[in-house]
Amino acid sequence: MSRAIASPEAMDFESPGRRDYFVKVEHTTIWAHHLIPVTVIVGPGAKPGRGLVAIGSTHGDEMEGPVAVKHLLREIRTEDVLGRILLIPVLNVMAFRANRRESPDDGVNLNRAFPGDAKGSVTYRLADFVTRFVFPQVHVVLDIHAGGEVARFPETANVHWMKDPAQRRAMEETARGFGTKFIMVYQNQTAGLLTGLAEDLGKISVGTEMGWGRAVQARGVAMSRQGVLNAAVRHGLLRGEARDAMTPPSEQVMVDTSDPASNFLAPCDAVFEPTVGLGEKVARGQRVAWLHDYNRIDEAPLELTAPHEGYIICQAWNSRVIQGQVITQIGKPLEWTR
Ligand SMILES: [Zn+2]
C-alpha cells in the first residue's frame, strides 16, 4: 500500500473506493510538513455530510486507539463499506512520536485546542484541519483515548449530557457499542475538546478511556475495535451485524461524574493511596483513599470518603499527586435515556 501525500484541499471524500493519505500540516519552524495518516473509504450509499471518523492518538501517549484503528485499516474491506468511513490511527503525530500527551513543538494539548486556528501554532493548525476538513464529512465522531500516565480508568465510553434527547440517545447507544461496563457522562466545562466541538455541531460524539500507563491493554484494544465497527454498522455505513458486546448490555452501567462533588481534588502535594479497586461499587461515606503528606510525616493521613454511592471511575495513576489534581472520581448511577 502506498500513501499519497496530499494537502487537505486535495483529499477526495466523495468518489467510491479507498484512498490512503498522508495529509500535510505545515511545520511551523522548518521547511517541512507533519504527515497525518488519514484513510477515506467511500461506499455506494455515501451521503453528503454523513459518515464516521475513528481517531487514535489525540493524545500521543494513549495507545489503545492507535493500535485498534491501525488493525481496522487492514480489516475493513472496501466492498463492505456502504457509506463513508474515515480512519485516523494517529492524529497527533508530533505528540505520538514523542510519546507525550501534548505536542512537544508548542506544548499545546490538542484536546484543548478546538476549533483550532489555521494561523496558530502547529497543534491549533491540526485542530483546524479536523474542524474544517474532517468534521464536515461525518456525523459520527469517535475519539479513542486512554489515561496515559495521568489516570487509570476502568474501560469507559464517554458522552456529555445532551439537551436534545434524540442526540443523547444516539450517543448513548453508540457508546454502548464499545462493550465497556461503564458509560460515563462527564463534565462539560473544559474548553477546546474535540468531542465537545463535534457534539456542538450536532454530531454523535463519543470519547473513551481504554487503558492507562502508556501501555497497550488487550481489553481496551478489543473494545476500541468493536466500538468502531459497531458504530459503523449501527449507523448504516458498514455491512454486517453488530458484534457481541464484551459486556452484556444488561450489565452495562451509566454513571455521571459531571457533579463537581464526584471529583476529588488533592488539597496538597501528596502520595495517593487508593483503598478500593478501580470500577468497584462504594457506599456513601466509605473510605476510598488516603492522602499522605510526607512533609508532615508524623501526621495522620487525610481520609477521603465517598460523598455518595457509586462506582470508582478514575484514580490517579502515579502515586505522586499535585495540589489541585483530580485524584479520584465516583460515578453516580444514572438511568438510560428512553
Ligand atoms: Zn486522552
Residues whose N, C-alpha, C, O or C-beta is under 5 A from the ligand:
A	BS01	ZN	H59 E62 H145 A146
